[in-house]
Amino acid sequence: MAEVTRYTFHCASNQRNQGTNTDFNIVLKQIITKTAKNSVFYVLVHGVTIPFSFYQVSSDINQLQVNISGEAGPFTITLATGNYTVISIQQQLSAKLTLLCQSLPIPFTPIFNFQYSQTTGRMTLQSTSPALKTFTLDFSLNPTLGIFFGFSAAAIFSTSTSATSTKIAVANPVTQLFLRSPSFQQNNNREWLVEQDTFCDIIYRIPILTNAGTYIQVSQDGEEILLSNDTFSIINLYLTTNLSYNPIDLQDLPFTVHYTIIEKVRQPFIPISFDLLGNIVPADINVEEMRKLQLEREDAIRRLEVYKEKLKPKKEPSS
């Protein structure tokens, strides 16, 4: 397709017109509109620079529902946001459960025996005191937090019963970031990431190949994404992890993005049915058979004429 024109943007989220540091709008002083007949817009992201200042355990996934036998639950504990190892997040869970038990109308201090196997990568949860208390951690209500512990269903344990994770515990499940935009309207693209088979608003994928406390930098063109927009006046951009649609928290540090809106003339559309009709090969004509059929037709017509004459009423002789 022939390119008509392009509009290139260099944006820092702290120079936004509206919104937050990771979910922001830029308002265009001059509206971008199609200039050519039968043209379409594409968006092409060239690169991003993002501070690795977000937490793996973020404020949108850090709550867990807890039930304790003999107590008027359910209760909710909130893990501190931050980056953890498998061992340190176990310790955080133990500390929050202990605080919960100590805040009950009849407080008690439980003793937990939480283990992690480096061989299998799985966690085992059990208590050693008090004997009459059963704990239920309902990870089914927050399966994203369950990834950190290896549980997708409720973990039920006591002094006599342990709960071992059915999956490997992963302390750093955020493996990539996505630059998203509802302003760039995609009709053909879909995604199966946070949920199944939804319309896609991703315009760029950012792999995480560095450590926390540094910058994530990607300077590589993505793919040109076909859009259904006719105009642009406000452009929204937001940044998420692979775990959620919620914008991430960069702790007030800005990120930058470089992208281009391209107008191209669309090629004439020819339905595939036209080509299919053109591919139909006519049957071979048998000349001798056609001549024979023509003679049979003429003979049948002659016989019909004879029958018609015979069927005509005879005239009475005049007196």
C-alpha positions in Angstrom: 0.0 0.0 0.0 1.2 3.5 -0.8 2.0 5.7 2.1 0.3 9.0 2.2 1.7 10.6 5.4 3.0 9.9 8.8 2.8 11.5 12.3 5.6 10.7 14.8 5.2 11.1 18.5 7.8 11.1 21.3 5.8 11.1 24.6 6.8 11.2 28.3 4.1 10.3 30.7 4.9 13.2 33.0 4.0 15.6 30.2 0.5 14.2 29.9 -2.6 16.4 29.5 -4.8 14.2 31.6 -4.7 11.0 33.6 -1.9 9.3 35.7 1.7 8.4 35.2 0.8 5.0 33.7 -2.6 5.7 32.2 -2.5 9.0 30.5 -4.0 11.1 27.7 -2.3 13.5 25.3 -4.6 16.1 23.6 -3.7 17.0 20.1 -3.7 20.7 19.2 -4.3 19.7 15.6 -6.7 16.8 14.9 -5.3 14.1 12.7 -7.7 13.1 9.9 -7.5 11.1 6.7 -6.3 13.1 3.7 -6.7 10.5 1.0 -9.7 8.7 -0.5 -9.9 5.0 0.4 -7.0 5.3 3.0 -6.5 3.6 6.4 -4.4 4.3 9.5 -1.8 2.2 11.0 0.1 2.6 14.3 3.7 1.5 14.7 5.6 1.6 18.1 9.3 2.1 17.8 10.4 1.7 21.4 9.9 2.5 25.1 11.9 3.3 28.2 10.3 2.2 31.5 11.7 2.4 35.0 11.7 -1.0 36.7 10.1 0.6 39.8 6.9 -1.4 39.9 6.3 -4.2 42.4 5.7 -7.9 41.6 3.1 -8.0 44.5 1.1 -4.9 43.6 -1.8 -3.2 45.4 -4.4 -4.7 43.1 -3.4 -8.4 43.8 -2.2 -8.4 47.4 -5.4 -9.3 49.4 -6.3 -12.8 50.5 -9.5 -14.1 52.1 -8.9 -16.2 55.2 -11.2 -18.4 57.3 -10.3 -19.8 60.7 -12.4 -22.5 62.3 -14.4 -21.3 65.3 -14.1 -17.6 64.3 -16.6 -15.3 62.7 -14.9 -14.9 59.3 -14.2 -14.6 56.6 -11.3 -12.2 57.1 -9.1 -10.4 54.7 -5.3 -10.0 55.1 -3.3 -7.6 52.9 0.3 -8.4 52.1 2.7 -5.5 51.9 3.4 -4.5 48.3 6.9 -5.2 47.1 9.3 -7.6 45.5 9.8 -11.0 47.2 11.6 -14.3 47.0 9.6 -17.5 47.6 11.0 -17.6 51.1 10.3 -13.9 52.0 6.7 -14.1 50.7 6.2 -17.1 52.9 7.4 -15.1 55.9 5.1 -12.2 54.9 2.1 -14.5 54.8 3.0 -16.0 58.2 3.4 -12.5 59.7 0.0 -11.3 58.4 -1.8 -14.4 59.6 -0.2 -14.0 63.0 -1.4 -10.4 63.2 -4.9 -11.4 62.2 -5.1 -14.1 65.0 -3.8 -11.6 67.6 -6.5 -9.1 66.6 -9.4 -11.5 67.2 -11.9 -11.0 70.1 -10.2 -13.9 71.8 -6.7 -13.5 70.5 -4.1 -16.2 70.2 -0.7 -16.5 68.6 -0.4 -19.4 66.1 2.8 -21.1 65.2 3.2 -21.9 61.5 5.5 -24.4 59.8 5.7 -23.1 56.2 8.2 -25.0 54.0 9.5 -24.6 50.4 11.2 -27.4 48.5 13.9 -26.2 46.2 13.8 -29.7 44.6 10.1 -29.6 43.6 9.5 -25.9 43.7 6.4 -26.4 45.8 5.2 -24.9 49.1 3.8 -26.8 52.1 1.6 -25.0 54.7 0.9 -26.3 58.1 0.4 -25.1 61.7 1.9 -26.6 64.9 -0.3 -24.6 67.3 -3.1 -24.3 68.4 -4.4 -27.8 67.8 -8.1 -26.9 67.3 -7.7 -24.3 64.6 -8.0 -25.0 60.9 -6.9 -22.3 58.5 -8.4 -21.8 55.0 -6.6 -19.5 52.6 -8.9 -19.0 49.6 -6.6 -18.5 46.7 -9.4 -19.3 44.3 -10.7 -15.8 44.9 -7.3 -14.3 44.0 -5.6 -16.8 41.7 -3.0 -14.2 40.7 -1.7 -14.0 44.2 -1.9 -17.8 44.3 0.8 -17.9 41.6 3.3 -16.7 44.2 2.5 -19.6 46.4 1.7 -22.3 43.8 -2.0 -22.5 44.8 -5.0 -22.1 42.4 -7.6 -23.4 44.9 -8.1 -23.0 48.6 -5.2 -24.1 50.9 -6.6 -25.8 54.0 -4.3 -26.8 56.9 -4.1 -27.3 60.6 -1.8 -29.1 63.1 -2.9 -32.4 61.7 -3.3 -31.6 58.0 -0.9 -29.9 55.6 -1.5 -28.2 52.3 1.0 -28.6 49.5 0.8 -26.5 46.4 -0.2 -28.2 43.2 1.9 -25.9 41.1 5.4 -24.5 41.3 5.6 -21.4 43.4 6.8 -18.4 41.3 8.0 -15.3 43.2 8.3 -13.2 40.0 5.4 -14.0 37.7 5.5 -10.6 35.9 7.4 -11.6 32.8 6.4 -8.8 30.4 4.6 -5.5 30.1 2.1 -4.4 27.6 1.6 -0.9 26.2 -2.2 -0.6 25.5 -4.4 2.0 23.9 -8.2 2.0 23.4 -7.7 5.1 21.2 -6.2 2.9 18.5 -9.2 0.9 17.4 -8.3 -2.6 16.4 -11.1 -4.7 14.8 -9.2 -7.9 13.8 -6.9 -8.5 16.7 -7.7 -10.6 19.8 -6.0 -11.8 23.0 -6.0 -14.7 25.5 -3.9 -13.2 28.3 -5.8 -12.0 31.3 -9.0 -13.6 30.1 -10.1 -15.6 27.1 -10.8 -14.3 23.6 -11.2 -10.6 24.1 -10.7 -7.7 21.6 -7.1 -6.6 21.8 -5.9 -3.1 22.6 -2.2 -4.0 22.9 0.1 -2.0 20.6 3.5 -3.1 22.0 4.9 -5.9 24.0 7.8 -5.2 26.4 9.8 -8.3 27.7 11.5 -7.8 31.1 15.2 -8.7 30.6 16.7 -6.6 33.5 16.5 -6.4 37.3 14.4 -4.2 39.5 15.9 -0.8 40.2 17.1 -0.3 36.6 15.4 0.7 33.3 13.6 -1.5 30.9 14.6 -0.3 27.4 13.3 -1.7 24.1 14.3 0.1 20.8 12.8 -2.1 18.2 9.9 -1.6 15.8 6.8 -3.5 16.6 4.3 -4.5 14.0 2.2 -2.1 12.0 -1.3 -2.5 13.4 -4.3 -1.8 11.2 -6.8 0.6 12.7 -10.4 1.5 12.0 -10.0 5.2 13.1 -10.9 8.0 10.8 -9.6 10.8 13.2 -7.4 11.3 16.3 -7.9 14.1 18.8 -7.1 12.5 22.1 -4.7 9.5 22.5 -4.8 7.3 25.6 -1.9 5.1 26.5 -1.7 2.8 29.5 0.9 0.2 30.8 0.0 -3.1 32.3 1.7 -6.4 33.3 0.9 -9.8 31.9 -1.2 -10.5 35.0 -3.8 -7.7 34.9 -5.6 -5.0 32.9 -4.8 -2.6 35.8 -2.2 0.1 35.0 1.0 -0.6 36.9 2.5 1.7 39.6 5.9 3.1 38.7 6.2 5.0 42.0 5.7 8.4 40.3 8.6 7.8 37.8 7.6 8.6 34.2 8.1 6.3 31.2 8.6 7.3 27.5 7.3 5.9 24.3 8.1 6.6 20.6 5.4 5.7 18.0 4.1 6.7 14.6 0.6 7.0 13.1 0.8 6.2 9.3 -1.9 6.8 6.7 -1.8 4.5 3.7 -4.0 4.1 0.6 -5.9 0.8 0.7 -5.6 -1.5 -2.3 -8.9 -2.1 -4.3 -10.8 -4.8 -2.6 -11.6 -7.9 -4.8 -13.8 -10.5 -3.1 -12.4 -14.0 -3.1 -15.6 -15.2 -4.7 -14.6 -13.4 -7.9 -11.4 -15.4 -8.2 -13.3 -18.6 -7.4 -15.7 -18.0 -10.2 -12.8 -17.3 -12.6 -11.3 -20.6 -11.6 -14.3 -22.7 -12.8 -13.2 -24.6 -15.9 -16.0 -25.1 -18.5 -16.7 -28.7 -19.5 -15.3 -29.9 -22.9 -17.9 -29.7 -25.7 -18.5 -32.8 -27.8 -19.4 -31.5 -31.2 -20.7 -34.8 -32.5 -22.9 -35.3 -29.4 -24.2 -31.7 -29.8 -25.1 -32.4 -33.5 -26.9 -35.6 -32.6 -28.9 -33.8 -29.8 -29.8 -31.0 -32.3 -31.1 -33.5 -34.8 -33.2 -35.2 -32.1 -34.6 -31.9 -31.1 -35.6 -31.0 -34.7 -37.2 -34.4 -35.2 -39.2 -34.1 -31.9 -40.4 -30.7 -33.1 -41.6 -32.1 -36.4 -43.5 -34.9 -34.7 -45.1 -32.4 -32.4 -46.3 -30.4 -35.5 -47.8 -33.6 -36.9 -49.6 -34.4 -33.7 -51.0 -30.8 -33.5 -52.4 -31.2 -37.0 -54.1 -34.5 -36.1 -55.7 -33.0 -33.0 -57.3 -30.1 -34.9 -61.1 -30.5 -35.3 -62.2 -31.5 -38.8 -64.5 -29.1 -40.6 -68.0 -30.3 -41.5 -68.8 -30.4 -45.3 -71.0 -27.5 -46.3 -74.5 -28.5 -47.5 
